[in-house]
Structure formats: structure tokens, C-alpha cells
Amino acid sequence: MSRPVKITLGGQKLSLRTDAKPRYIKELADYVNAKIEQARAPGKIATTQSLALLAAMTIADELFQAREDKDRLEREVRERTKRILRYLQAEEEQQHRTASALAQSELVE
């Protein structure tokens, strides 16, 4: 159910309609506002638009780095899973060979 949420971004008051929880939307706004403040160079005057664009670039960079980290972790998990499966299969085959050898030796005796 869509509901209105009021936030302030870059000094502008906005009213959004969203299905997300208001607290979550406000956390997002706080995060963006913090990035805008980080983009503000001390002693320099910048437009809200340029600060917003710099903040957007910073957030996009964070997103891309997070995606790369996620992809790298997924590859590592896949590789480790394959190694574990190969190890387990080798162990299973070894146990099967050992059991067969024991059974064969019992038949010979």
C-alpha cells in the first residue's frame, strides 16, 4: 500500500509515495545527504545540482564496488564448493574401494 513520506534531500523538501517503510526512506535520504555533504569542498561554493551529481557518482562507485565484491565472493564460494565436492567424491570412492578390497579378502580367506 503506497503511502506518503516526507524527506529533505540536498536542502529540498520532497514528498514521496512509496510502498517502502518511512524509516527506510528516511535512512536513504540521510545517506544521500551525507554523501552530498562529503562532496562539498571546504571553502568552495557549489550548486546543489553539482553536489548532487558528485554524490550520485560516489554512490554509483560504491554500488559497482559492492557488485564486484559480491561477484568475487560468489566465484570463491563456487570454487570452494567444487573442491569440497571433489574431495567428498574422492573420499567416497576410496571408502568404496576399501570396502570392496575388504570384501574380496574375506572371500579369499
C-alpha positions as CSV (number, residue, x, y, z in Angstrom):
1,M,0.0,0.0,0.0
2,S,1.6,3.3,-1.2
3,R,1.9,6.0,1.5
4,P,3.4,9.5,1.5
5,V,6.8,10.0,3.1
6,K,8.3,13.5,3.6
7,I,12.1,13.9,3.3
8,T,14.7,16.6,2.7
9,L,17.4,15.9,0.1
10,G,20.1,18.5,-0.6
11,G,18.1,21.1,1.3
12,Q,14.9,20.4,-0.8
13,K,11.8,19.1,0.9
14,L,10.2,16.3,-1.0
15,S,7.1,14.2,-0.6
16,L,7.3,10.7,-2.0
17,R,4.6,8.0,-2.4
18,T,6.1,4.6,-1.7
19,D,5.4,1.1,-0.5
20,A,8.7,1.1,1.5
21,K,8.7,1.8,5.2
22,P,9.1,5.5,6.0
23,R,12.1,4.8,8.3
24,Y,13.9,3.1,5.4
25,I,13.2,6.0,3.0
26,K,14.5,8.4,5.7
27,E,17.6,6.3,6.1
28,L,18.2,6.5,2.4
29,A,17.7,10.3,2.4
30,D,20.2,10.6,5.3
31,Y,22.7,8.5,3.4
32,V,22.3,10.7,0.3
33,N,22.5,13.9,2.3
34,A,25.8,12.6,4.0
35,K,27.2,12.0,0.5
36,I,26.2,15.5,-0.6
37,E,28.0,16.9,2.4
38,Q,31.1,14.8,1.7
39,A,31.1,16.2,-1.9
40,R,31.1,19.7,-0.6
41,A,34.6,21.1,-0.7
42,P,35.6,23.3,2.2
43,G,35.7,26.9,1.2
44,K,34.2,26.4,-2.2
45,I,30.7,27.3,-3.3
46,A,29.0,24.6,-5.3
47,T,25.5,24.4,-6.7
48,T,23.1,21.9,-5.2
49,Q,23.0,20.2,-8.7
50,S,26.7,19.7,-8.9
51,L,26.8,18.4,-5.3
52,A,24.0,16.0,-6.1
53,L,25.9,14.8,-9.2
54,L,29.1,14.3,-7.2
55,A,27.1,12.4,-4.6
56,A,25.5,10.3,-7.3
57,M,28.9,9.4,-8.7
58,T,30.1,8.4,-5.2
59,I,27.1,6.2,-4.6
60,A,27.4,4.7,-8.1
61,D,31.0,3.9,-7.3
62,E,30.1,2.2,-4.0
63,L,27.4,0.2,-5.8
64,F,29.8,-1.0,-8.5
65,Q,32.5,-1.9,-5.9
66,A,29.9,-3.8,-3.9
67,R,28.8,-5.7,-7.0
68,E,32.4,-6.6,-7.8
69,D,32.9,-7.8,-4.2
70,K,29.7,-9.9,-4.4
71,D,30.7,-11.4,-7.8
72,R,34.2,-12.2,-6.4
73,L,32.7,-13.9,-3.3
74,E,30.3,-15.9,-5.4
75,R,33.2,-17.1,-7.5
76,E,35.1,-18.1,-4.4
77,V,32.1,-19.9,-3.0
78,R,31.6,-21.8,-6.3
79,E,35.3,-22.8,-6.5
80,R,35.4,-23.9,-2.8
81,T,32.2,-25.8,-3.2
82,K,33.6,-27.6,-6.3
83,R,36.8,-28.5,-4.3
84,I,34.7,-29.8,-1.4
85,L,32.6,-31.9,-3.7
86,R,35.7,-33.3,-5.5
87,Y,37.2,-34.2,-2.1
88,L,34.0,-35.8,-0.9
89,Q,33.7,-37.8,-4.1
90,A,37.3,-39.0,-3.8
91,E,36.7,-40.0,-0.2
92,E,33.5,-41.9,-1.1
93,E,35.4,-43.7,-3.9
94,Q,38.3,-44.5,-1.5
95,Q,35.8,-45.9,1.0
96,H,34.1,-47.9,-1.7
97,R,37.5,-49.3,-2.9
98,T,38.5,-50.1,0.7
99,A,35.1,-51.9,1.4
100,S,35.5,-53.8,-1.9
101,A,39.0,-54.9,-1.0
102,L,37.9,-56.0,2.4
103,A,35.1,-58.0,1.0
104,Q,37.4,-59.6,-1.6
105,S,40.0,-60.5,1.1
106,E,37.2,-62.1,3.3
107,L,36.1,-64.2,0.3
108,V,39.7,-65.4,-0.3
109,E,40.2,-66.5,3.3
